[in-house]
Amino acid sequence: MIALSLAEIASVVGGQTYDIPDERVRVTGPVVIDSRKVEPGSLFAAFAGEHVDGHDYAADVIAAGAVAVLAARPVGVPAVVVDDVQAALGALARHVVERLGATLVALTGSAGKTSTKDLIAQVLRSKAPTVFTPGSFNNEIGLPLTALSATDETKFLVLEMGARGKGHIQYLTGLTPPRVGVVLNVGTAHIGEFGGRAQIAEAKGELVEALPADGTAILNADDPLVRAMSSRTKAKVLLFGEAPEADVRAENVRLTENGQPAFSLHTPTGCSEVTLRLYGEHHVSNALAAAAVAHDLGMSVKEIALALSEAGSLSRWRMEVTERPDGVTIVNDAYNANPESMRAALRALVAMGRGRRTWAVLGHMAELGDASLTEHDAVGRLAVRLNVSKLVAVGGREASWLRLGAYNEGSWGEESVHVSDAQAAVDLLRSELRPGDVVLVKASRSVGLESVAQALLEGEVDAR
């Protein structure tokens, strides 16, 4: 964080200081909410959770080098006490970004947010110092923490914004007002909470409504619901996609023999060839969104293409590809899942597995509401249509729907199986995998299927 005295912080957040000998002492380290991540000069924000209360660790964090605690009550050590720690954290973030002068880039969408955010960050940091959301730290607490990690040297701040309902993105943009806003897509993720795709579009569009007149709305030309958001912003609109009218578009899209996308990148200033290090054709759209941001911020098409071609995956368990010494390839995409990302991952699996046996180890997709049965059935059917060699559906009712969809689509018998839990999946795979097989592991985060991928990476199969 940019250095601020405790007196300044108290003024910004409307708090009172307690047990502070010298209010001129400055916070020079990061703002953290995990006591284990405290560094000398930190500010520790104490949240009272369901199982753990950060206030109980106040003495420990001061002993570890924290300057003070941002707290909801006096804690017997140096503290700035406020009525609402979350609101205070947001106010502090707003103050810091206003002082920074950095260009804020915000993005949202139903699928691909984290991968796209990572691409944008890697492209921009090839031009200037860039701070970006770690992982998918994209909510009311994670976003201000990311903003507060920026320093005086930061030129670009790239922020992923999630939403669980109407008004969430409006709140986040109030904390960190963006100049560039990117909307990737409107899908069915969290449709059970929103009520429908139209409602999702309404919520996601809050991002473009927050942009200033001299800002830029970067919208997916291939998604009608996103494209229609152009009427909701006073900012300049830049379209990306494969549509002919897109300002930043891909032509001649193809996959390498390893399943990595290659395409011709066209921008208003020229064209250049790109070959991504990521896996799956769905990353073309993500890369175009990143290219549109970079173009708007003054990078040449050659610079953009080079940076995209050098960019890798920065966040764990998102199409994380590892080949074991015995030739079995594990694709760990177990961080999260929704119908759109499931379809993209299955297509990537098939592309990577040309001439090899492919396994889709899938668990349930959460927060789909009344659409859950239909969507799980559809994913199972798609696995058959794509000629995935074997589907392993892991878990309870939703997993049974995956397996039933596959069975009804292709009368799959031995080609699809329903197992009760992750350990059962591991036991099955260890007994049946052969050298050269490709295994995709994917489900919603709550399922914890990353344990399957990890277990498979720790063991090899016998050569047969």
N, C-alpha and C positions, 0 to 999 in steps of 0.2 A: 504494500500500500504506500501511497505517497505519505510522507511523514506529517503527522498531525499531533499537536499537544493534547493532553487529556482535557484541558480547558476548552480547546476548540471542539473536540469531540462532544463534550457535554453540551456545548452551545448548539451544535448541529442537531443533536438528537433530542434536545429538550430534557436532559437528565440532570441529576444532582450527583455531586462527587462525594464519596465517603472514604475515609481512611487513606487519603492521598496526601502525602507530605508536601509534594510540589506539583502543582497542576501544570507546570511548564514542561514536565517530562513528556517526551514524544513517543508515540507508537511508530516504530520503524519496521517492524516485522509484519507477517501476515495476520489477517483476522481469521480466527479458526473457531469451530464449534466442537471439535474433537480434542479433548485434553491431551491425547497422545501425540498430537501434531503441533503442540506449542513449541515455538522457537524464541530465543532471546529477542525482546522487542515486540512480541505479539500482543494482540488484544484478543481475549477469550470471550466469546459470546455464549452465555449460559442459557441453554434451553431446558425446560422441564418436559421430558418426554414421558411416554407411557411407562417405561421401565427404569429409566435413568434420569436423574436430575443433575444438569450441569453445575448447578450451584454447589453441589456437594464436593466438587473438585476444585473449588476456588483456591484454597490454600495450596493445593498441588501445582496448579498452573503458575501461580506466582513464584513458587519455589523453582519451577522449571524455566523461569525467565520471562514470563508474561509481564507486561507493564501494568495491566489492570484487567478487570472483568467488567463486561457489559452485562448487567444483571437486572433482575426484576425486584431485588430486595438487597439490603446490605448483607455482606458476606464475611465481614471481619478482616478483609484485605482490601487493597486499593480497588475501587469500583466506581463505575458510572451507572447509576441506578435510574431505570426508566419504567414507565408503566407497561410497555409492550416491547420486548426484546426484538421480535421480528420486524415491527414497524421501525424501530430505531436502526436496525441493520439496513433497512431499505433507505431510510433518510440519509444515512452515512454514505451509502453507495451513490445516491443521487448527487450529494455534495462532491464526492470525489470525481465522478465522471464530468461534472460541470467544470471542475478545475483542470481536468486533464487536457482538454482540447483534442483528444483522440477522436477518430472517426468510428462511430459505433455501427456495427453491422449486426442485425438481428434476423434470425430465421425461424420458421415454424413449418409444420406440415404433419400429416398423419403417419408418414413413413420416411425413413432415410435422413432424419434430422441430424443425428449424431455423425453419421458418415459424411454428410455434406458439410457440416460444421468443421469437421477435421480437414476436409479438402480445402475449404475456403481459408482456414487458418494457415495451412501449409503453403498455399499459393501466395497469400499476402505477406507471410513472414519472409518470403524470398525477396520482398521489396523493402520491408521496414519492420521494426519490432512489433510483435503481435501477441496479444493475450487472448485466450479463448476458453470457453467452457470445458472443464475436464469431464470426460465421459459424457453422461447425460444429466449433469448437475443443473437442471433447467427450471427449477421451481422457485417459489417465493423466498427460499433461503439460499439455494444454490446459486441463483443468478446474482444477487448482491455480493455473495462471497467471491464470485468470479470477478465482478467489476472492481471489488476492493483489492484484488491481487495485481491490478495495473499499477505501473510506476510512471514517473515523469518521462521516461524514455518511450513509453507505449504510444504507438501511432495508430494502431488498429485494435479495436476491441470487438471480438466476434462472440456473440451470445446466442445460444440456443434457447428458445422459449417453448415450454410445454403448456398444455392447457387441459384441464379436466372439466371445464365448463365455461359458460359465457362470462366474460369479465376478467378472466385470469390473465389473458395476454394484455388487456388494457391496463391492468395493475402493473404488470412487469414492464411495459413500455413507459409507464409513469416513473418507475425507478431509474430506468436507463434508456432515455429517449434515443431511438436509433435515427441515423440519417439514411441508411440503406436497409430496406426490409425485403426479405426473401420468403415467398410462400411456395413450398415444393409441391404439395398435392393435398387433396381432400379425399381420404379413404374411409375405412370403417373402423379404424382403431378407436377404442373408447366409445363406440357407437351406443353401447348400452347406457352410458352416462349422459351422452348428448341427446339421444333420441332420434337421430337421423343425420344423413350427410348434409342436408341443407343447414341444420343447426351447427354442424361442425364447421361448415364454410363460414357461417356467420361469426363464429368465435375466432377462427383463424384470421379472418379479414380484419380483426381489430388491429393487427400489426400494420397494415397499410394505411389504416385510418389515422394512425399515430404519426405518420411521417410528415416532415415539414415540406413546404412548397418547393424548397431547393433540394429535397431528397430524391431518392430513387426507389420505386417499387419494382422488384424483380419477380416476375410471375411466370408460371409454367404455362406455356402456350398449348401444351398437349392435354391439359386438364381444364375442361370447360368451367368448372366451378371456381377454379383459381383465376382463370383468365377473366372471368366476369368481375373480379375484384378491382379491375382497373377503374371502374366507375366509383369506387369507394375511397379514392385517394386524390389528394391535390398534388402529389409528387409526380415526377416524370416516371413513365412506365417503360420498362425494358423486358421484353419477352425472351424466354429461353425454351428450347425444346427441339424436336425434330420436324415440327410443322414448317412449311416453306416460308411463312411470314415471321418466324421467330428471328429476333435481332441477333441472338447468339444461338447457333444451331449445330447439330451434328449431321454429317452426311457420310455415306458409305460405312455404316456401322457394321462391325463384324467382331467375332471372337477369335482369339488366338487358340492354338491347340491346347493351351492350359486353361482356357475359359476366361481369359482376361480381355476386356473390351478394347478395341481400337477404332478410331474414327477420324474423319476430317473435321476440324473445328473451324467454324466460320463465324467471324465477328464483323462489325461494321468497318473494321480497319484491315481486314485480310483474313487469310486462312492458314492453318498449319496442322500437321499430323500429330495425333495423340495416341499413345498406347498406355493404358492404365496398369498399375501394379495390383489393382484390386480385382476381385473375382465376381463375375456376373454382369450381364448386360444392363441391369437396373442401375448400375453405377454411372452409366452414360448421362442420364438425367441429372444425377447429383453433380457430376463433373461440369455439366453445362451451367448449372446454377452457380457453381464456384467461378467459372469462367466469366459469367455475366457480372458478378461482383467485381472481379479483378479488372475487367474492361471498364466498368463505370469508374473505378478508382485510378485509372490512368495507365494500366499495364498494357504492353503491346501483345499482340496475338502470339508472337514467338516466345515471349517471356511466360505467358500463361500456359502455352502448350508444354514448354519445358518443365515448369513447376508441377503441372498435373501429371506428367509422365514420371516424375520422380517421387510423387506423393505416395505414402503408404497408409496402412490402417493404424490409427493412434489409440483406438479404444478397444478394450478387451472383449472377446467373445462375440465379435461381429465379423462373420465370414473369415474367421481366423484359420488359415490353412496350414496344416503341418503334415509332412510326409514322414512316416515312421521308417526306420531302417529296413523293415521287411517289405516296403512298398505300399502299405496301406495308407491312404490319405484321409486325415480327419479334418472335417470342416466344422469348426465350432462357431455356430451362429446362435448360441443359446441365451444371449442377453435378454432378448425380448422377441415377441412375435405378434403379428396381426395378419389378416388375410392377404394384404398386399405384399408384405415382406415374406410371407410363407411362399407365395407364388413365385416371387423373384428368386428366393433361395432354391426352390426346386428346379427352376430353369437353369440356374447356375450350376447346380449339382449335375444335371444331365449334360451340360456343356463341358464340364470338367471331366466327366466320366466316359467320354467317347471310347467305345471299345472295351470298357471295363465294367465290372458289376457296381451298381450304385445302390446305396442304402439311405433311406430317409427315416431317421429316428426322430419322431415328432411328438410333442406334447400339446396340451390344450392352449388355446388362445383366450386370454382373459378379457373381461369387460365388453363382451359382444351382445349382452342382453338377449332379446328375443331372436336375434339373428344367429345365435351361437350354433344351433343344430345345423342350419343351412350352410353356414360358412365352414364348419368342420367337415361336413359331408363333401363340400365342394373341393376342399384341399385334398381329401382322400381320392376323389375322382380324378383330380388333376395329376396326381402321382401316377395313376394308371395311364392316362393319356400321354404323359411324357415318357412312358416306358421306364420309369424307375424300377430297378430290379426287385427291390423289396422294401416294403413299408413296415416299420416297427412303431406302433402307436403306444405311447407310454402314459399310464395314469388311469383315471376313472371314467366317468360318463363321457366326457368330451373326446377322450382317446378312443372310446368304443365307436363314436360317431365317425371319427377319421377312418377307422378300419372298415366300418360298414360302408362308407362312401366308396372306398377302394374296391370292396367286394362286389358291390352292386354295379359299379362301372364296368368292371372287367371280369366278373366272376372269379376274382382272385381267391385262391385257397391258400396254398403254401407261400404265395408271394406277399401276403399281408398277415400280420400277427399283432395281437393286442396283449401287452404285458402290464403287470400291475404297477411296477415302480422302476426307478432308475437301476437298482441292483439287478432286477430281472432282465432289463435290457442289456446291461453289461455282460451278464452270464451268457445270454443268447448270442451276442455278438462275438464274444471271445471263443465260443465253440464253433461259430460258422464263418467268420471272416477268413478270406484268403488273400495272399499277397496280391497287390494291385487294386483291391477294392477301394471305393471312395465312399465315405460315410459322412452324411450331413446330420448334425444334431441341432434341433431348433424347437423352442417353445417359449411361452411367456416366462418372464423372470421368476415368477413365484414357483414354477415347477422345479427349478434348480437342475436342469439337464446338463449344465456345464460339468457336473460331476461325472456324467457318462463319458463326455469327451476326455476329461482328465484321466479317468480310469483306463480308457482305451490307449491313451498316449503312454501310459506307464507299462504297457504290456504288448508283446508281439504275438503273432500267430505262427504256428509251425509251417514251414514250407511244405506245400503239397503238390 
